[in-house]
Amino acid sequence: MLVNTSVLVTVSVANMARIRAGAATEVSVKLNIRSSR
């Protein structure tokens, strides 16, 4: 049980990191598009 919970926690943390990274990249791309125009 402890092993399963630890795996779930690591997966959830990895997903959060991916979501945060994706949001950051989207914001940077939008800012770049606005500045280029």
PDB file of N, CA, C and O in Angstrom:
ATOM      1  N   MET A   1       0.841  -1.204   0.000  1.00  0.00           N
ATOM      2  CA  MET A   1       0.000   0.000   0.000  1.00  0.00           C
ATOM      3  C   MET A   1       0.877   1.255   0.000  1.00  0.00           C
ATOM      4  O   MET A   1       0.621   2.195  -0.752  1.00  0.00           O
ATOM      5  N   LEU A   2       1.902   1.267   0.837  1.00  0.00           N
ATOM      6  CA  LEU A   2       2.757   2.458   0.899  1.00  0.00           C
ATOM      7  C   LEU A   2       3.428   2.703  -0.445  1.00  0.00           C
ATOM      8  O   LEU A   2       3.568   3.846  -0.880  1.00  0.00           O
ATOM      9  N   VAL A   3       3.844   1.615  -1.102  1.00  0.00           N
ATOM     10  CA  VAL A   3       4.505   1.783  -2.398  1.00  0.00           C
ATOM     11  C   VAL A   3       3.529   2.385  -3.403  1.00  0.00           C
ATOM     12  O   VAL A   3       3.890   3.283  -4.162  1.00  0.00           O
ATOM     13  N   ASN A   4       2.294   1.890  -3.406  1.00  0.00           N
ATOM     14  CA  ASN A   4       1.299   2.406  -4.352  1.00  0.00           C
ATOM     15  C   ASN A   4       1.030   3.889  -4.103  1.00  0.00           C
ATOM     16  O   ASN A   4       0.958   4.674  -5.047  1.00  0.00           O
ATOM     17  N   THR A   5       0.883   4.270  -2.840  1.00  0.00           N
ATOM     18  CA  THR A   5       0.605   5.678  -2.537  1.00  0.00           C
ATOM     19  C   THR A   5       1.777   6.548  -2.965  1.00  0.00           C
ATOM     20  O   THR A   5       1.573   7.634  -3.508  1.00  0.00           O
ATOM     21  N   SER A   6       2.994   6.090  -2.730  1.00  0.00           N
ATOM     22  CA  SER A   6       4.166   6.887  -3.116  1.00  0.00           C
ATOM     23  C   SER A   6       4.205   7.069  -4.624  1.00  0.00           C
ATOM     24  O   SER A   6       4.535   8.150  -5.111  1.00  0.00           O
ATOM     25  N   VAL A   7       3.870   6.020  -5.366  1.00  0.00           N
ATOM     26  CA  VAL A   7       3.863   6.123  -6.830  1.00  0.00           C
ATOM     27  C   VAL A   7       2.802   7.123  -7.267  1.00  0.00           C
ATOM     28  O   VAL A   7       3.048   7.943  -8.151  1.00  0.00           O
ATOM     29  N   LEU A   8       1.622   7.061  -6.654  1.00  0.00           N
ATOM     30  CA  LEU A   8       0.553   8.001  -7.015  1.00  0.00           C
ATOM     31  C   LEU A   8       0.992   9.433  -6.731  1.00  0.00           C
ATOM     32  O   LEU A   8       0.735  10.334  -7.529  1.00  0.00           O
ATOM     33  N   VAL A   9       1.649   9.641  -5.602  1.00  0.00           N
ATOM     34  CA  VAL A   9       2.108  10.991  -5.251  1.00  0.00           C
ATOM     35  C   VAL A   9       3.116  11.486  -6.278  1.00  0.00           C
ATOM     36  O   VAL A   9       3.029  12.627  -6.731  1.00  0.00           O
ATOM     37  N   THR A  10       4.070  10.640  -6.649  1.00  0.00           N
ATOM     38  CA  THR A  10       5.085  11.061  -7.619  1.00  0.00           C
ATOM     39  C   THR A  10       4.435  11.369  -8.962  1.00  0.00           C
ATOM     40  O   THR A  10       4.808  12.338  -9.623  1.00  0.00           O
ATOM     41  N   VAL A  11       3.474  10.560  -9.367  1.00  0.00           N
ATOM     42  CA  VAL A  11       2.793  10.795 -10.649  1.00  0.00           C
ATOM     43  C   VAL A  11       2.026  12.109 -10.600  1.00  0.00           C
ATOM     44  O   VAL A  11       2.072  12.890 -11.550  1.00  0.00           O
ATOM     45  N   SER A  12       1.323  12.356  -9.503  1.00  0.00           N
ATOM     46  CA  SER A  12       0.554  13.600  -9.382  1.00  0.00           C
ATOM     47  C   SER A  12       1.495  14.802  -9.406  1.00  0.00           C
ATOM     48  O   SER A  12       1.191  15.808 -10.048  1.00  0.00           O
ATOM     49  N   VAL A  13       2.624  14.712  -8.721  1.00  0.00           N
ATOM     50  CA  VAL A  13       3.595  15.811  -8.711  1.00  0.00           C
ATOM     51  C   VAL A  13       4.123  16.042 -10.120  1.00  0.00           C
ATOM     52  O   VAL A  13       4.268  17.185 -10.553  1.00  0.00           O
ATOM     53  N   ALA A  14       4.411  14.961 -10.836  1.00  0.00           N
ATOM     54  CA  ALA A  14       4.914  15.096 -12.207  1.00  0.00           C
ATOM     55  C   ALA A  14       3.859  15.762 -13.081  1.00  0.00           C
ATOM     56  O   ALA A  14       4.188  16.613 -13.907  1.00  0.00           O
ATOM     57  N   ASN A  15       2.601  15.385 -12.909  1.00  0.00           N
ATOM     58  CA  ASN A  15       1.528  16.000 -13.703  1.00  0.00           C
ATOM     59  C   ASN A  15       1.426  17.490 -13.394  1.00  0.00           C
ATOM     60  O   ASN A  15       1.269  18.301 -14.307  1.00  0.00           O
ATOM     61  N   MET A  16       1.512  17.856 -12.118  1.00  0.00           N
ATOM     62  CA  MET A  16       1.446  19.270 -11.754  1.00  0.00           C
ATOM     63  C   MET A  16       2.585  20.035 -12.408  1.00  0.00           C
ATOM     64  O   MET A  16       2.384  21.142 -12.906  1.00  0.00           O
ATOM     65  N   ALA A  17       3.785  19.451 -12.410  1.00  0.00           N
ATOM     66  CA  ALA A  17       4.933  20.113 -13.030  1.00  0.00           C
ATOM     67  C   ALA A  17       4.682  20.297 -14.520  1.00  0.00           C
ATOM     68  O   ALA A  17       4.986  21.351 -15.078  1.00  0.00           O
ATOM     69  N   ARG A  18       4.130  19.277 -15.162  1.00  0.00           N
ATOM     70  CA  ARG A  18       3.843  19.389 -16.602  1.00  0.00           C
ATOM     71  C   ARG A  18       2.826  20.488 -16.858  1.00  0.00           C
ATOM     72  O   ARG A  18       2.994  21.289 -17.778  1.00  0.00           O
ATOM     73  N   ILE A  19       1.765  20.531 -16.046  1.00  0.00           N
ATOM     74  CA  ILE A  19       0.724  21.550 -16.236  1.00  0.00           C
ATOM     75  C   ILE A  19       1.321  22.941 -16.040  1.00  0.00           C
ATOM     76  O   ILE A  19       1.062  23.846 -16.833  1.00  0.00           O
ATOM     77  N   ARG A  20       2.116  23.113 -14.991  1.00  0.00           N
ATOM     78  CA  ARG A  20       2.721  24.430 -14.739  1.00  0.00           C
ATOM     79  C   ARG A  20       3.644  24.813 -15.883  1.00  0.00           C
ATOM     80  O   ARG A  20       3.628  25.958 -16.333  1.00  0.00           O
ATOM     81  N   ALA A  21       4.447  23.871 -16.357  1.00  0.00           N
ATOM     82  CA  ALA A  21       5.375  24.157 -17.456  1.00  0.00           C
ATOM     83  C   ALA A  21       4.588  24.523 -18.708  1.00  0.00           C
ATOM     84  O   ALA A  21       4.947  25.466 -19.413  1.00  0.00           O
ATOM     85  N   GLY A  22       3.518  23.782 -18.989  1.00  0.00           N
ATOM     86  CA  GLY A  22       2.708  24.070 -20.178  1.00  0.00           C
ATOM     87  C   GLY A  22       2.096  25.454 -20.085  1.00  0.00           C
ATOM     88  O   GLY A  22       2.094  26.191 -21.071  1.00  0.00           O
ATOM     89  N   ALA A  23       1.574  25.825 -18.918  1.00  0.00           N
ATOM     90  CA  ALA A  23       0.965  27.146 -18.750  1.00  0.00           C
ATOM     91  C   ALA A  23       2.021  28.229 -18.935  1.00  0.00           C
ATOM     92  O   ALA A  23       1.754  29.247 -19.574  1.00  0.00           O
ATOM     93  N   ALA A  24       3.207  28.027 -18.388  1.00  0.00           N
ATOM     94  CA  ALA A  24       4.280  29.014 -18.518  1.00  0.00           C
ATOM     95  C   ALA A  24       4.663  29.186 -19.982  1.00  0.00           C
ATOM     96  O   ALA A  24       4.860  30.311 -20.442  1.00  0.00           O
ATOM     97  N   THR A  25       4.770  28.090 -20.713  1.00  0.00           N
ATOM     98  CA  THR A  25       5.147  28.184 -22.127  1.00  0.00           C
ATOM     99  C   THR A  25       4.052  28.898 -22.909  1.00  0.00           C
ATOM    100  O   THR A  25       4.354  29.707 -23.786  1.00  0.00           O
ATOM    101  N   GLU A  26       2.785  28.614 -22.608  1.00  0.00           N
ATOM    102  CA  GLU A  26       1.687  29.284 -23.314  1.00  0.00           C
ATOM    103  C   GLU A  26       1.738  30.784 -23.067  1.00  0.00           C
ATOM    104  O   GLU A  26       1.577  31.573 -23.998  1.00  0.00           O
ATOM    105  N   VAL A  27       1.961  31.181 -21.825  1.00  0.00           N
ATOM    106  CA  VAL A  27       2.024  32.609 -21.495  1.00  0.00           C
ATOM    107  C   VAL A  27       3.186  33.261 -22.230  1.00  0.00           C
ATOM    108  O   VAL A  27       3.031  34.345 -22.792  1.00  0.00           O
ATOM    109  N   SER A  28       4.342  32.619 -22.234  1.00  0.00           N
ATOM    110  CA  SER A  28       5.514  33.194 -22.906  1.00  0.00           C
ATOM    111  C   SER A  28       5.253  33.314 -24.401  1.00  0.00           C
ATOM    112  O   SER A  28       5.632  34.313 -25.013  1.00  0.00           O
ATOM    113  N   VAL A  29       4.615  32.315 -24.996  1.00  0.00           N
ATOM    114  CA  VAL A  29       4.323  32.370 -26.436  1.00  0.00           C
ATOM    115  C   VAL A  29       3.370  33.521 -26.726  1.00  0.00           C
ATOM    116  O   VAL A  29       3.570  34.257 -27.692  1.00  0.00           O
ATOM    117  N   LYS A  30       2.338  33.689 -25.906  1.00  0.00           N
ATOM    118  CA  LYS A  30       1.388  34.785 -26.117  1.00  0.00           C
ATOM    119  C   LYS A  30       2.100  36.126 -26.001  1.00  0.00           C
ATOM    120  O   LYS A  30       1.865  37.023 -26.811  1.00  0.00           O
ATOM    121  N   LEU A  31       2.969  36.272 -25.001  1.00  0.00           N
ATOM    122  CA  LEU A  31       3.697  37.533 -24.837  1.00  0.00           C
ATOM    123  C   LEU A  31       4.594  37.777 -26.044  1.00  0.00           C
ATOM    124  O   LEU A  31       4.702  38.911 -26.509  1.00  0.00           O
ATOM    125  N   ASN A  32       5.238  36.738 -26.556  1.00  0.00           N
ATOM    126  CA  ASN A  32       6.113  36.891 -27.718  1.00  0.00           C
ATOM    127  C   ASN A  32       5.308  37.327 -28.931  1.00  0.00           C
ATOM    128  O   ASN A  32       5.758  38.180 -29.697  1.00  0.00           O
ATOM    129  N   ILE A  33       4.125  36.755 -29.115  1.00  0.00           N
ATOM    130  CA  ILE A  33       3.283  37.119 -30.265  1.00  0.00           C
ATOM    131  C   ILE A  33       2.867  38.587 -30.146  1.00  0.00           C
ATOM    132  O   ILE A  33       2.903  39.319 -31.135  1.00  0.00           O
ATOM    133  N   ARG A  34       2.478  39.016 -28.962  1.00  0.00           N
ATOM    134  CA  ARG A  34       2.060  40.409 -28.779  1.00  0.00           C
ATOM    135  C   ARG A  34       3.228  41.350 -29.032  1.00  0.00           C
ATOM    136  O   ARG A  34       3.063  42.374 -29.694  1.00  0.00           O
ATOM    137  N   SER A  35       4.402  41.017 -28.515  1.00  0.00           N
ATOM    138  CA  SER A  35       5.565  41.895 -28.674  1.00  0.00           C
ATOM    139  C   SER A  35       5.995  41.944 -30.139  1.00  0.00           C
ATOM    140  O   SER A  35       6.419  42.993 -30.623  1.00  0.00           O
ATOM    141  N   SER A  36       5.890  40.821 -30.846  1.00  0.00           N
ATOM    142  CA  SER A  36       6.316  40.789 -32.252  1.00  0.00           C
ATOM    143  C   SER A  36       5.402  41.687 -33.082  1.00  0.00           C
ATOM    144  O   SER A  36       5.870  42.360 -34.001  1.00  0.00           O
ATOM    145  N   ARG A  37       4.103  41.706 -32.770  1.00  0.00           N
ATOM    146  CA  ARG A  37       3.172  42.561 -33.507  1.00  0.00           C
ATOM    147  C   ARG A  37       3.443  44.025 -33.171  1.00  0.00           C
ATOM    148  O   ARG A  37       2.765  44.913 -33.688  1.00  0.00           O
TER     149      ARG A  37
END
